[in-house]
Amino acid sequence: MKSPPTVYRAEHRAALTVSNLHSTVLSHTVAGASLIHLQHQKAISPEHYRVMTDPYIRHIQLLGFEKRFLPSQHYVYMFMVKWKDLTEKLVYRKFTEIYEFHKALKEMFPIEAGDISKEHRTIPHLPAPKWFDGLRSTENRQVTLSDYFSSLLSLPPKISRCPHVLNLFQVRPDDVNHVANNINGRKPETFLLNTTKKNVSDITGPIILQSYRVIADYEKNSKSELPAKNGDVVEVVEKSENGWWFCQLRNKRGWMPAAYLEPLDGPDESEEQDPNYEGELHITTKEYTGELDDELSLTEGENVEVIHKLLDGWWVVRKGSITGYFPAMYLQKSGEAAPANGNPLKRKGLPPRRSTISNAKSIHKQRRKQISQETYRRNSKKYLKQRQPIADSKSPVITEENKEVENKSKPQPAIPPRPSRELILDRCSENTKNKIRTLN
């Protein structure tokens, strides 16, 4: 085996003279070299050591693209990049920049680019940009780009982990500040790629993401959540009925409780539905014990009626004549089967209610409109009272037993007395009179 350079050999010997604890830590650091290798002073090349310790990209997912209007109209692609340490970063790149990257990569690796022999080409092809890139060409190129980067990351580390590839996806100031720069101007139009299908016709859009302001500091409780500070402006990508919203802030994405967010243009949420006192039948999927006076305590498998679906994930339900808040995460619509793979959000904790958030600071002078439980109960009782006569007027199912009971309960008519012979001869027809005479 070829001996490593003198400097590296000296560093290796120095590492072997430290304590056993240091040796153990070093064995984990070189990712693949065991403690036995260190004890026998088996050399690791500097190039191999660099490849194992340097950052690299695990996965690149194309999310879609944005149509931007500042400083002039142009299109950028959105990529979610997962790095070696499992962190995920959101970056935006123009196709012209991606194509320049592609040309430089081919110059760096002429053999793999097929410049010497086409049979040896491993770097994927990428069509050149058109003279004018419009909405349609930007849409049509998405599948090609997704396949291109998937193939690129599958190449040997000398290409897939080279600095040229890593630099393209390093987070830049524009990736972080583009949301803040567009708050006072025309907002970008976002076109999301449907990841379940690969046809260009399945691309959605345009979708203008809604901006919300964070009313209090939020610290994440899991890797999938998004931390934020009071006053931050986030863009909401997805609103779940459970009260967890998928948001993006600068170059990061994650779940946040809806209770921590308020609209920019007013205190009230325009998408929130009005109460429906007719109610929608649901069944509880998990036991919950109310922690506040206006919450209901229910066991698993109870039938309830949802009368108001609120966006923070705490719905107003009715059990008999009693109403109260109950977590939407523990409710399932009656008659609907649970998802085969389950709901990933069900593994998260319950979202907080806004009334429990300390130090919440709104920018709006008016307070949010909120219906009290007393109002819910009063209106619910009114509806149930109106519904009662309708229910009573409905005809019951008729059975043989019902018929017998019904017949027994009805009074029988009185049988009239038989008329006398004189009365018949006096009042009946001649035909009847002749029959009476014949009988005699």
C-alpha positions as CSV (number, residue, x, y, z in Angstrom):
1,M,0.0,0.0,0.0
2,K,1.3,3.4,-0.9
3,S,2.5,5.4,2.1
4,P,0.7,8.7,2.8
5,P,2.5,12.0,2.8
6,T,4.8,12.8,5.7
7,V,2.6,15.4,7.3
8,Y,-0.4,13.1,7.3
9,R,1.7,10.3,8.7
10,A,2.8,12.5,11.6
11,E,-0.8,13.5,12.3
12,H,-1.8,9.9,12.3
13,R,0.9,8.9,14.8
14,A,0.0,11.8,17.0
15,A,-3.6,10.7,17.1
16,L,-2.5,7.2,18.3
17,T,-0.7,8.6,21.3
18,V,-3.8,10.2,22.9
19,S,-6.1,8.5,25.3
20,N,-8.4,5.6,24.4
21,L,-11.4,8.0,24.5
22,H,-9.8,10.2,21.9
23,S,-9.1,7.2,19.8
24,T,-12.7,6.2,20.0
25,V,-13.9,9.6,18.9
26,L,-11.4,9.7,16.1
27,S,-12.6,6.2,14.9
28,H,-16.1,7.6,14.6
29,T,-14.9,10.7,12.8
30,V,-13.2,8.9,9.9
31,A,-16.5,7.0,9.3
32,G,-15.4,3.6,8.3
33,A,-12.0,3.2,9.9
34,S,-12.4,1.0,13.0
35,L,-10.4,1.2,16.2
36,I,-8.4,-1.9,15.1
37,H,-7.3,0.0,12.0
38,L,-6.0,2.8,14.1
39,Q,-4.2,0.5,16.5
40,H,-2.4,-1.2,13.6
41,Q,-1.6,2.2,12.0
42,K,-3.3,1.4,8.7
43,A,-3.1,4.5,6.6
44,I,-6.1,6.4,5.2
45,S,-5.4,8.6,2.2
46,P,-6.1,12.3,2.6
47,E,-8.4,12.2,-0.4
48,H,-10.5,9.4,1.2
49,Y,-10.5,11.2,4.5
50,R,-11.8,14.4,2.8
51,V,-14.6,12.6,1.0
52,M,-15.8,11.0,4.2
53,T,-15.8,14.2,6.3
54,D,-16.8,17.0,3.8
55,P,-20.4,17.9,3.5
56,Y,-22.4,16.5,0.6
57,I,-26.0,16.5,-0.8
58,R,-28.2,13.5,0.0
59,H,-31.2,14.4,-2.0
60,I,-32.6,17.2,-4.3
61,Q,-36.3,17.6,-4.7
62,L,-37.8,20.0,-7.3
63,L,-40.9,21.6,-5.7
64,G,-42.0,23.7,-8.6
65,F,-41.2,27.2,-9.8
66,E,-42.0,30.9,-9.1
67,K,-43.0,33.7,-11.5
68,R,-41.4,36.8,-10.1
69,F,-41.9,40.4,-11.0
70,L,-38.9,42.2,-9.4
71,P,-36.7,43.7,-10.7
72,S,-38.4,42.4,-13.9
73,Q,-40.5,39.4,-14.8
74,H,-38.6,36.1,-14.6
75,Y,-38.9,32.5,-13.4
76,V,-36.9,30.6,-10.8
77,Y,-37.1,26.9,-9.8
78,M,-37.6,25.9,-6.2
79,F,-35.4,23.1,-4.8
80,M,-35.5,21.4,-1.4
81,V,-31.9,20.3,-0.7
82,K,-31.2,17.7,2.0
83,W,-27.6,17.8,3.2
84,K,-25.4,15.2,4.9
85,D,-26.5,16.4,8.4
86,L,-30.1,15.8,7.4
87,T,-30.9,19.6,7.3
88,E,-33.2,20.7,4.5
89,K,-32.6,24.1,2.7
90,L,-34.9,25.8,0.2
91,V,-33.1,27.4,-2.7
92,Y,-34.2,29.2,-5.8
93,R,-32.3,29.0,-9.1
94,K,-32.8,30.3,-12.6
95,F,-32.5,27.9,-15.5
96,T,-29.8,29.9,-17.2
97,E,-27.6,29.6,-14.1
98,I,-28.3,25.8,-14.0
99,Y,-27.3,25.5,-17.6
100,E,-24.1,27.4,-17.1
101,F,-23.3,25.1,-14.2
102,H,-23.9,22.1,-16.5
103,K,-21.5,23.4,-19.2
104,A,-18.8,24.1,-16.6
105,L,-19.3,20.6,-15.1
106,K,-18.7,19.0,-18.5
107,E,-15.4,21.0,-18.9
108,M,-14.2,19.8,-15.5
109,F,-14.9,16.1,-16.4
110,P,-14.4,15.7,-20.2
111,I,-14.3,11.9,-20.1
112,E,-17.6,11.6,-18.2
113,A,-19.0,14.3,-20.4
114,G,-18.3,12.1,-23.5
115,D,-16.0,14.6,-25.1
116,I,-13.3,11.9,-25.7
117,S,-15.7,9.0,-26.3
118,K,-19.4,9.1,-26.3
119,E,-19.6,5.6,-24.9
120,H,-18.0,6.8,-21.7
121,R,-20.5,9.6,-21.0
122,T,-22.1,9.4,-17.6
123,I,-23.1,13.1,-17.0
124,P,-26.7,13.4,-18.0
125,H,-27.9,15.6,-20.9
126,L,-29.5,19.0,-20.3
127,P,-31.2,20.8,-23.2
128,A,-30.1,24.4,-23.8
129,P,-32.4,27.3,-22.8
130,K,-34.7,28.7,-25.4
131,W,-34.3,32.3,-26.7
132,F,-37.3,33.3,-24.7
133,D,-38.4,31.4,-21.6
134,G,-42.1,31.7,-20.9
135,L,-44.6,30.0,-18.6
136,R,-45.1,26.9,-20.8
137,S,-41.4,26.2,-21.4
138,T,-40.7,26.7,-17.7
139,E,-43.4,24.2,-16.9
140,N,-42.3,21.6,-19.5
141,R,-38.7,21.6,-18.2
142,Q,-39.5,20.5,-14.7
143,V,-39.6,16.8,-15.2
144,T,-36.3,17.1,-17.2
145,L,-34.7,19.0,-14.4
146,S,-35.9,16.6,-11.7
147,D,-34.4,13.6,-13.6
148,Y,-31.2,15.5,-14.3
149,F,-30.3,16.1,-10.7
150,S,-31.5,12.7,-9.7
151,S,-29.0,11.2,-12.2
152,L,-26.3,13.6,-11.2
153,L,-26.4,12.6,-7.5
154,S,-26.1,8.9,-8.5
155,L,-22.7,9.5,-10.1
156,P,-19.4,8.7,-8.3
157,P,-18.5,11.1,-5.4
158,K,-15.7,12.8,-7.4
159,I,-18.6,14.3,-9.4
160,S,-21.7,14.3,-7.2
161,R,-19.8,15.7,-4.2
162,C,-17.4,18.0,-6.0
163,P,-17.3,21.7,-4.8
164,H,-18.9,22.8,-8.1
165,V,-22.1,20.8,-7.4
166,L,-22.2,21.9,-3.7
167,N,-21.7,25.6,-4.5
168,L,-24.7,25.6,-6.8
169,F,-27.0,24.7,-3.9
170,Q,-25.4,26.7,-1.1
171,V,-27.9,29.0,0.5
172,R,-27.5,32.6,-0.7
173,P,-28.9,35.9,0.6
174,D,-31.4,36.0,-2.2
175,D,-32.8,32.6,-1.0
176,V,-33.3,34.0,2.4
177,N,-34.5,37.6,1.7
178,H,-36.8,37.2,-1.3
179,V,-39.9,36.8,0.8
180,A,-39.3,40.1,2.7
181,N,-38.4,41.9,-0.5
182,N,-41.7,41.1,-2.0
183,I,-44.0,42.1,0.9
184,N,-44.6,45.6,-0.4
185,G,-44.5,44.7,-4.1
186,R,-46.3,42.3,-6.3
187,K,-46.1,38.8,-4.8
188,P,-44.6,36.0,-6.7
189,E,-46.9,33.4,-8.3
190,T,-46.0,29.9,-7.1
191,F,-46.5,26.8,-9.3
192,L,-46.2,23.6,-7.3
193,L,-45.3,20.3,-9.0
194,N,-47.6,17.4,-8.2
195,T,-45.1,14.9,-6.8
196,T,-47.6,11.9,-7.1
197,K,-47.7,12.3,-10.9
198,K,-45.1,13.0,-13.5
199,N,-47.1,14.5,-16.4
200,V,-46.6,18.1,-17.1
201,S,-50.4,18.5,-17.2
202,D,-50.5,17.7,-13.5
203,I,-48.6,20.9,-12.5
204,T,-50.8,23.1,-10.4
205,G,-50.9,26.9,-10.4
206,P,-50.7,29.6,-10.2
207,I,-50.7,29.5,-6.4
208,I,-50.1,32.8,-4.6
209,L,-48.9,31.8,-1.1
210,Q,-50.6,33.7,1.7
211,S,-48.4,35.6,4.1
212,Y,-49.0,35.5,7.9
213,R,-47.4,37.3,10.8
214,V,-46.1,35.4,13.8
215,I,-47.6,36.8,17.0
216,A,-45.2,35.2,19.5
217,D,-41.9,33.3,19.6
218,Y,-42.3,29.7,18.7
219,E,-39.7,27.0,19.5
220,K,-39.9,23.8,17.6
221,N,-40.5,20.5,19.4
222,S,-39.5,18.2,16.6
223,K,-37.3,18.3,13.4
224,S,-40.3,18.7,11.2
225,E,-41.4,21.9,12.8
226,L,-40.4,25.5,11.9
227,P,-39.2,27.9,14.7
228,A,-40.0,31.5,14.4
229,K,-39.8,34.8,16.2
230,N,-42.5,37.3,17.1
231,G,-43.0,39.6,14.0
232,D,-41.6,37.2,11.4
233,V,-43.6,36.9,8.2
234,V,-44.1,33.4,6.9
235,E,-45.7,32.0,3.8
236,V,-48.2,29.3,4.2
237,V,-47.9,26.4,1.8
238,E,-50.5,24.1,3.3
239,K,-53.3,24.5,5.9
240,S,-54.2,21.3,7.7
241,E,-57.6,21.0,9.5
242,N,-55.7,19.6,12.5
243,G,-54.3,23.1,13.2
244,W,-50.8,22.5,11.9
245,W,-49.8,24.6,8.9
246,F,-46.8,23.9,6.6
247,C,-44.9,27.2,6.3
248,Q,-41.8,28.6,4.8
249,L,-39.6,31.2,6.4
250,R,-36.6,32.5,4.5
251,N,-34.9,29.3,3.3
252,K,-36.6,26.9,5.7
253,R,-39.8,25.0,5.8
254,G,-41.7,23.2,8.5
255,W,-45.0,22.8,10.5
256,M,-46.2,25.6,12.7
257,P,-49.4,25.9,14.9
258,A,-52.0,28.0,13.2
259,A,-52.7,29.7,16.6
260,Y,-49.3,31.5,16.3
261,L,-50.2,33.1,13.0
262,E,-52.4,36.1,12.1
263,P,-53.4,37.6,8.7
264,L,-51.6,40.7,7.7
265,D,-54.7,42.6,6.5
266,G,-56.9,42.1,9.6
267,P,-57.4,40.2,12.8
268,D,-60.0,37.8,11.5
269,E,-59.4,34.8,9.2
270,S,-61.5,35.2,6.0
271,E,-61.5,31.5,5.3
272,E,-63.0,30.5,8.6
273,Q,-66.4,28.9,8.3
274,D,-69.6,30.1,10.1
275,P,-71.1,27.8,12.7
276,N,-73.3,25.0,11.4
277,Y,-75.8,24.1,14.2
278,E,-77.2,21.2,12.2
279,G,-74.0,19.5,13.0
280,E,-71.8,17.0,11.2
281,L,-71.5,13.5,12.6
282,H,-68.0,12.5,13.8
283,I,-66.5,9.8,16.0
284,T,-63.7,10.4,18.5
285,T,-60.6,8.4,17.7
286,K,-58.7,9.0,21.0
287,E,-59.6,9.9,24.5
288,Y,-59.1,13.5,25.6
289,T,-59.6,15.1,29.0
290,G,-60.4,18.8,28.8
291,E,-57.8,21.1,30.4
292,L,-59.9,24.3,30.3
293,D,-63.5,24.9,31.3
294,D,-64.7,25.3,27.7
295,E,-63.3,22.0,26.6
296,L,-65.1,18.6,26.5
297,S,-63.8,15.4,27.9
298,L,-64.6,12.4,25.7
299,T,-63.5,8.8,25.5
300,E,-62.6,7.0,22.3
301,G,-65.4,5.9,20.1
302,E,-68.0,8.5,21.1
303,N,-70.4,10.0,18.5
304,V,-70.5,13.8,18.4
305,E,-71.7,16.6,16.1
306,V,-69.2,19.1,14.9
307,I,-71.0,22.5,14.8
308,H,-68.0,24.8,14.1
309,K,-64.7,24.0,12.4
310,L,-62.0,26.5,13.5
311,L,-58.7,26.8,11.7
312,D,-56.6,26.5,14.8
313,G,-57.6,22.8,15.0
314,W,-59.9,23.1,18.0
315,W,-63.5,22.5,16.8
316,V,-66.7,23.1,18.7
317,V,-68.6,19.9,19.1
318,R,-72.0,19.0,20.6
319,K,-72.7,15.9,22.7
320,G,-76.4,15.8,23.5
321,S,-77.1,19.4,24.5
322,I,-73.6,20.2,25.7
323,T,-71.0,22.0,23.6
324,G,-67.3,22.6,24.0
325,Y,-63.9,22.6,22.2
326,F,-62.3,19.3,21.2
327,P,-59.1,18.7,19.2
328,A,-59.8,18.0,15.5
329,M,-56.8,15.7,15.5
330,Y,-58.9,13.2,17.5
331,L,-62.0,13.3,15.3
332,Q,-62.9,11.3,12.2
333,K,-66.0,11.8,10.0
334,S,-68.6,9.1,10.5
335,G,-68.8,6.6,7.7
336,E,-65.3,7.3,6.5
337,A,-62.5,4.7,6.9
338,A,-59.2,5.8,8.4
339,P,-56.3,6.2,5.9
340,A,-54.4,3.0,5.3
341,N,-51.1,4.6,6.1
342,G,-52.5,6.8,8.9
343,N,-52.1,10.5,9.1
344,P,-48.5,11.6,9.7
345,L,-49.8,14.7,11.6
346,K,-51.5,12.4,14.1
347,R,-48.1,11.5,15.5
348,K,-47.5,15.2,16.4
349,G,-48.7,16.7,19.6
350,L,-51.9,18.7,19.8
351,P,-51.6,22.3,18.5
352,P,-51.9,25.0,21.2
353,R,-55.0,27.2,21.5
354,R,-54.4,30.9,21.1
355,S,-55.8,31.6,24.5
356,T,-52.9,29.6,26.0
357,I,-50.1,31.5,24.2
358,S,-48.3,33.9,26.5
359,N,-46.8,37.2,25.3
360,A,-48.9,37.2,22.1
361,K,-48.7,40.5,20.3
362,S,-51.0,41.4,17.4
363,I,-50.4,44.3,15.0
364,H,-54.1,44.9,14.7
365,K,-56.0,47.3,17.0
366,Q,-59.2,45.3,16.8
367,R,-59.5,42.0,18.6
368,R,-60.4,38.8,16.8
369,K,-64.1,37.9,16.7
370,Q,-64.7,35.0,19.0
371,I,-67.9,33.2,19.8
372,S,-68.4,32.3,23.5
373,Q,-69.5,28.8,24.5
374,E,-72.6,30.4,26.1
375,T,-73.6,31.6,22.6
376,Y,-72.8,28.2,21.1
377,R,-75.1,26.5,23.7
378,R,-77.9,29.0,23.3
379,N,-78.0,28.8,19.5
380,S,-77.6,25.1,19.6
381,K,-80.6,24.7,22.0
382,K,-82.7,26.9,19.7
383,Y,-81.8,24.7,16.7
384,L,-82.5,21.5,18.6
385,K,-85.9,22.8,19.7
386,Q,-86.8,23.8,16.2
387,R,-85.7,20.3,14.9
388,Q,-87.8,18.4,17.5
389,P,-91.3,18.9,15.9
390,I,-89.9,17.8,12.6
391,A,-88.5,14.6,14.2
392,D,-91.8,13.9,15.9
393,S,-93.9,14.3,12.8
394,K,-92.0,11.6,10.9
395,S,-94.0,8.4,10.4
396,P,-92.6,5.5,12.4
397,V,-91.9,2.1,10.7
398,I,-95.2,0.1,10.6
399,T,-94.8,-3.5,11.8
400,E,-97.4,-6.3,12.6
401,E,-97.1,-5.6,16.3
402,N,-97.7,-1.9,15.8
403,K,-100.9,-2.8,13.8
404,E,-102.2,-5.1,16.6
405,V,-101.5,-2.4,19.2
406,E,-103.1,0.2,17.1
407,N,-106.2,-1.9,16.5
408,K,-106.6,-2.7,20.1
409,S,-106.3,0.8,21.2
410,K,-109.1,2.1,18.8
411,P,-112.7,2.1,20.3
412,Q,-115.1,-0.4,18.5
413,P,-118.3,1.0,17.0
414,A,-121.7,0.0,18.6
415,I,-123.8,-2.6,16.8
416,P,-127.3,-1.2,16.0
417,P,-130.4,-3.3,17.1
418,R,-132.2,-5.5,14.5
419,P,-135.3,-3.6,13.0
420,S,-138.8,-5.0,13.7
421,R,-141.1,-6.6,11.0
422,E,-143.4,-3.7,11.2
423,L,-140.6,-1.2,10.8
424,I,-139.3,-3.0,7.7
425,L,-142.8,-3.3,6.1
426,D,-143.4,0.4,6.8
427,R,-140.1,1.9,5.6
428,C,-138.3,-0.6,3.2
429,S,-138.7,-1.1,-0.5
430,E,-141.4,-3.3,-2.1
431,N,-138.8,-5.9,-2.9
432,T,-137.7,-6.2,0.7
433,K,-141.3,-6.2,1.9
434,N,-142.1,-9.2,-0.5
435,K,-139.1,-11.1,0.9
436,I,-140.4,-10.6,4.5
437,R,-143.9,-11.8,3.5
438,T,-142.5,-14.9,1.8
439,L,-140.6,-15.8,4.9
440,N,-143.7,-15.8,6.8
